[in-house]
């Protein structure tokens, strides 16, 4: 017995030490006094993060250890609780006691409130991501490619990255099991390179039908809880509003606040004449309304995996739930919510939609087309609110920059193609998004 027990311990340790990272690290959240790092191992493993201030490398911190499990595809989200504002941090992963190379770094946000003007910031936006997976692809079609676009996004050096829907593209093979969902998310994440894009820029996401199930899937989908759990495993911040059934949450950066909406799990879009269609549900909309009233941000971005302002009544658009949409937009005007910009995905073409009001400011919806998924060749939607010159049918990414004097901030939207060439851009001033009933939005 004295020989067998040490031998068993040695064998167990040997198996554990054989683990390696298959995805990550990814900076999954970043605030003034905390950061979160996501990783995925290939088997059960003990993982933690070593991190320190670049100017004080001897004062090293470690996160608590997390043991990865098969039930969550061996993912872990680690909390860096010693972070303070305005510091450049370096970090690396410790896996089963072994420190892995290389180091990665990130700057914590500068605390500016009541001290300085809000800092200028840049956001990068990725559209639909489709990572090819040979055994599950049709023989004569290629729905994904051009993964070099992620290098172009990284070269933009954004302060934050948004994924606006269809980040995984669940296949028929995946929709009937927990393992199927987790394997698909694992494969999708593996297609995002360079590693530094994930590791050094905070990432936030919403989902669309390609992350949930089929286009018609909604609140009654059999594996709804499985789909939600899988998304949270790979995008941890999305589960932060714990009182909601929906995956909705908010995030602040500089004088912007982002409100992420769940356009899938609360959806009731069946063709039942006795029911009024819903996309977001009353509970989620109640949360959004109150959060917007309380927000002090100059610019308030509502991010959704369903285009908000596109008037086409296709099921992928908010207009399919016409009454719900009309009531929400009217609420924004009644309560004089200023600084609104809608950002949406779940589309395989890009466009900028604008609704002009006679006694309120114009609403804009930046719909980001696919980044690595295949774009549409043409457009059959009748979007009569689309701004001419913004309809794009190629792989793309976008940036949103906020800059300027504290009382006259500007928001610039730019859409780029695969090669990083600008397709179009628009600038909207802070004063153009104010609730002045006497203004004339010509």
HUPEUR-V61412 format. One line per field, one symbol per residue. ss: DSSP state (@ for helix, = for strand, . for the rest). psi: psi as a letter, one per 30 degrees, with the letter a starting at -180 (. if undefined). A space follows every 10 residues. Layout:
ss: ???
psi: ???
This chain:
ss: .@@@@@@@@@ @@@@@@@... ========== =..======= =....===== ===....... ==...==..@ @@..====== .......=== =====..==. ...====... .......... ======.... ...@@@.... ...=....@@ @@@@@....= ====...... .......@@@ @@@@@@@@@@ ....@@@@@@ .=====..@@ @@........ ...@@@@@@@ @@@@.@@@@. ........== ===..===== =......=.. .......=.. .@@@@@@@@@ @@@@....== ====...... .......@@@ .@@@@@@@@@ @@@@.....= ====.....= =====..... ..=====... ..=....... .....=.... .=...===== =====..=== =======... .========@ @@@....... ..
psi: efeeeeeeee eeeeeeffll kfkalkjfkk aegklkkklk lfaklkklkk llkffiffik lklkkkjkle fghhlkjkkj fgklkhkjkk llkkjhfkkl lakllkklkk jfkgellklk lkkkkkakkj kkjefgklfg ljflahfffe eeeeffhlfk kkjhkhfeik lefffgleee eeeeeeeeef gjklefeeff kkkklllaef feblefkbfg keheeeeeee eeefieffgf jffkflikll kkkbgkkkjk kjgefgkigk ijffkkkkef leeeeeeeee eeefkgkekj kjkkgkkefk fkglfflffe ieeeeeeeee eeeeghjlgk kkklbglgll ljkkkkkegl lkkkjjjkak eflkllflkf kijggkkkff jkhlkllllk kklaleghkk jkkkklaegg kkellkkkle ffhlijfflj i.
